[in-house]
Amino acid sequence: MSRLTYLYQMDLPHRAVAVYTYLYDRANKNGECWPSVKTIAGDIKLSPATVRRAIKDLKNTGLLETQQRYREMGGKSSLLFKIKML
């Protein structure tokens, strides 16, 4: 079964499918990547709020985990996304 077929059978919103596919295409061999929400939104032509909702959808289904990353001086950096590889 293809990755997209599996996602569609999960009855996910299209925003979640788009964000998952984006992250999947950019993930390393461990399923990790760290683009900013703003970058994701710009690249797939969604609003940052819609991307955040899609991330929440994916986390609720267990397809995605996130971890906040921090700069050396303590400020927040982009999230680390860990996707479940289908």
Secondary structure as the mmCIF struct_conf table of DSSP 4:
data_model
#
loop_
_struct_conf.conf_type_id
_struct_conf.id
_struct_conf.beg_label_comp_id
_struct_conf.beg_label_asym_id
_struct_conf.beg_label_seq_id
_struct_conf.end_label_comp_id
_struct_conf.end_label_asym_id
_struct_conf.end_label_seq_id
HELX_RH_AL_P HELX_RH_AL_P1 ARG A 3 GLN A 9
TURN_TY1_P TURN_TY1_P1 MET A 10 ASP A 11
HELX_RH_AL_P HELX_RH_AL_P2 HIS A 14 ARG A 26
TURN_TY1_P TURN_TY1_P2 LYS A 29 ASN A 30
BEND BEND1 GLY A 31 GLY A 31
STRN STRN1 GLU A 32 CYS A 33
HELX_RH_AL_P HELX_RH_AL_P3 VAL A 37 ILE A 44
TURN_TY1_P TURN_TY1_P3 LYS A 45 LYS A 45
HELX_RH_AL_P HELX_RH_AL_P4 PRO A 48 THR A 61
TURN_TY1_P TURN_TY1_P4 GLY A 62 GLY A 62
BEND BEND2 LEU A 63 LEU A 63
STRN STRN2 LEU A 64 TYR A 70
TURN_TY1_P TURN_TY1_P5 GLU A 72 MET A 73
BEND BEND3 GLY A 74 GLY A 74
STRN STRN3 LYS A 76 ILE A 83
HELX_LH_PP_P HELX_LH_PP_P1 LYS A 84 MET A 85
#
